[in-house]
């Protein structure tokens, strides 16, 4: 954080941003501002100089074709993103962005796509497709007393093979998870997480947004204190959206071939 300003680095917003992923960035900005923390969003495109400092990194969802279009840029910036994660900067990787943040993406045809390597895992395409409302109990560190239950949506045909000792992002309450029928979903490394939860996940689950911002600010010696009065309206919308998921999760989308 520079001069009391939180820097949010949005990686590949054009290529990896097909599921309303700017909503995750917007949620971070709005929640930070409600806690009287100014923000700056920096967008990174292939070939640009990658910023050497950031307070939060966001990678959104995208198809395999988008990942292939990035070429060697992924490996060019992978070490820097790993360094940020190792330094305690929260890296949020969602959907295809989670796949790209593993060691490699293994397609059904063609050569594997090298990933950032933030998470010691492989994303293997060609699994049974899961199209579901998604309900999870997260292991990500949240503010004291915050509910661990998250809601969202999954739509992918990827199996995630976690490396030895890698902690999952959540237990699956309803949905597919890292594999069809898996009891766990996603991955956590330090204060970074990867998940196939779309929606987008942060506006639907403000307590997770608060957890990310708390991790980002604690790293630079500042306390994050959300203001319930300033977030009351968006918190209410999020609660209503999650309640809708809870009502229909067993009636709507199921796994499809």
N, C-alpha and C positions, 0 to 999 in steps of 0.2 A: 504494500500500500504506500503510495507516494503522496505526501502532502494531504493526508487524511482522505485520499480518494481510492476507492476500490477499483482495481483494473480487472475487467472480465474479458478474457481472450476467447473469441468465438472462432473455432478452427473449421475451415472449409464450409462456410454458411451456404454457399451456392450449391456445392456438390452434395453436401451431407446436411440437408435441411428440408426433407420432403414430408415431414410429419408434424408441422407446426413447431419445429424445434426452436424458432426464435421466441416462442412462448416461454421456454425455460430461461432464456436470457432475460426476457422482460420481467419474469417473476423475480429473478435475482435483483434486478434494478429496482423494482417497485418495493420489495421487502427491505432492501438496504436503505432506500430513501426514507421509508417509514420509520426507520431507526436512526434517522439523521446522519446517514453515511452516504456521501456523494459517490458516484460511480462513473467509470469511463469504459465503454465497450470498444474493444479493438478487434476488427475482423481480419483474419488471416486467410489469404488466397495462395494457391500454389505458386511457388517462385518468389514470393515476397520474403523479405527478411523477417525471420520469426522473432518477436519480442523476447528479450532475455529475462524479463520479469513479468509476472502476472500474479493475481491473487486468486482467481478462479479460472479454470479452463473448461469450455463446453464443446463437445463434439456431438453432432446430431445424427439423425438417421439418413440412410441413403442406400441405393441398390448396389449390387456388385459392379455394374457397369460404371457407376460413378467412382467406385474405389479403383477400378482399373485405370480410369482416366487420369487419376492423380499421379500415376507412374512412379518414378523414383522419389518424388517429393516426400512421400510417407517415410521412407527410410532416412531421408535427409534431415527431417525434423524430429524423428523418433527419439533420438538420444536426448534432445533438449526437453521434450515433453516428459520423458522418464525422469530427468533431473528435477523438473518442477514437482512432479508427484513425490519423488523421494524427499524433496525439501519441505513437504507438507502442504503444497498447494493442491486444493481439491480439483481433481480432473473428473468431470462428469461426462460419461460416454453412454449414449442412448441408442438403442436399435442397431442399425448398421455401424454406427459410430463405436458401439461396444465391440462389435466384431473387429473393426479396424484397430481398436486399441489393444487387442490381444497380440500374440506373437505372429500369427498368420491366419488368413482366411483360406480355407480349403474348399474350392468349388467342386461341383459335380463333374465339370469338364475344364480342361485347361490347367495352367500352372497356378500354384498357390499365390496369393497376394500377401506380400509382407505387411505386417502391422506395426504399430507404434511400439508394442512390447510393454505398455504400461502395466498390463495384467498378464501374469504367467498362465496363459490359457491358449486354446485353439478354438476357432470358430469353423465348424465343419458344416458345409451346406449339403442339402439333399435329405434332411431329416423330415419326418412327418410335419406338415405345416400346422401351426397352431394359430388359430384366429379366435381369440377369447377376450372377454373382459378378464382383468387380471387383479387378484386381491392377494396381498403379500403382508408378511410381518417382517419388517426390515431389521437388520442387525447394524445398520449405519448409526453412529452416535448422534443422538438428538439432544435437544435441550431437556433438562430435568422435567419429568412429568408429561412430556409430549407423547402422544399415542404412536405406537409403532406400526399400526395398521395403515397400509397404503393401498390405493386403488389406481387402476389405469387400464391399458389395453395392450395386447400383444398380437402381432401379425408377422410371423417369420417362419422359416423352415431351416433353422440353424440349430445344431447341437453344440453346446459349449462344453469343452473338456478342460476342467480346471487343473492346473498344476498342483503338485503335492503341497499341502499346507495353505493353499489360497482360500480365504474365507468367502463364502457366498454373501451376496448382498441381502438376501432375504430367504425366509421360508415361504413356500407356496401354500396359500390358503385355497385358492382356486385359480387354475390356469395350467400352462404347460411347464414353465421353468426351463432350466438349462438343457433338459432332455425331455422327451415326451413322458409325462408322468413323474418327472423328477420332483423330489421334495424341496429343492432349493433353486434359486434364481440369481443370476448375475455374479458379480465378484466385487470384493473390497480389497484395496491395498492402501493402508494408512487412512488418509481422509478422502481418497478417491474411490469412485464406484462406477461400475458398468452394469447396465441392465437393458433388457428388451422392453421395459415398460414405457409405453408411449402415452399420449393423451393430450398434451405433453405432461410429463410426470410432475414437474415442480408446481405449476399453477394448481393442479389437482390436489397436491399434498404440501400445504404451506409449512408443515412441521419439518419436512425434509429440506425445504429451502432454508428455513431457519438453521437447521443443523449444518448445512454447507456454509452459510454465512458466519456462523459461530466458529467453525473450524478455520475459515479464511482470516477472520479478524484476530482470533487467538494467536495465530501464527506470528502476527506482527505486534502482539502485546496490547491489543485493544479488545474491550468487552463488547459483545453484541447483545443488545437488549431490545427485542421487538416491542413495538407500542401497539397493544391490542385495540386501542381506540382508532388508531390510524389504519389498521388493517381489517377492521370489523366487517366491512362490506365484502371484500374479496375472500375473507375467511368463510363467510356465510355461503357465498357462491360455491366455494370448494367443498364445503360440507354437504350441500345439496347435491352436487355432482357425484360425490362419493356414495351418498345414500342411494342415488339412482343405480349406480353400479351394483351395490349390495342387493338391491331388489331384483335385478334382472340377470345377475351373473350366472345363475343356474338355468336360465330360460332362453338365453340368446345364443351367442356364438359358441360353437363347439370345435373340436379339432377336425380338420378336413384333410383329405389326402392331397 
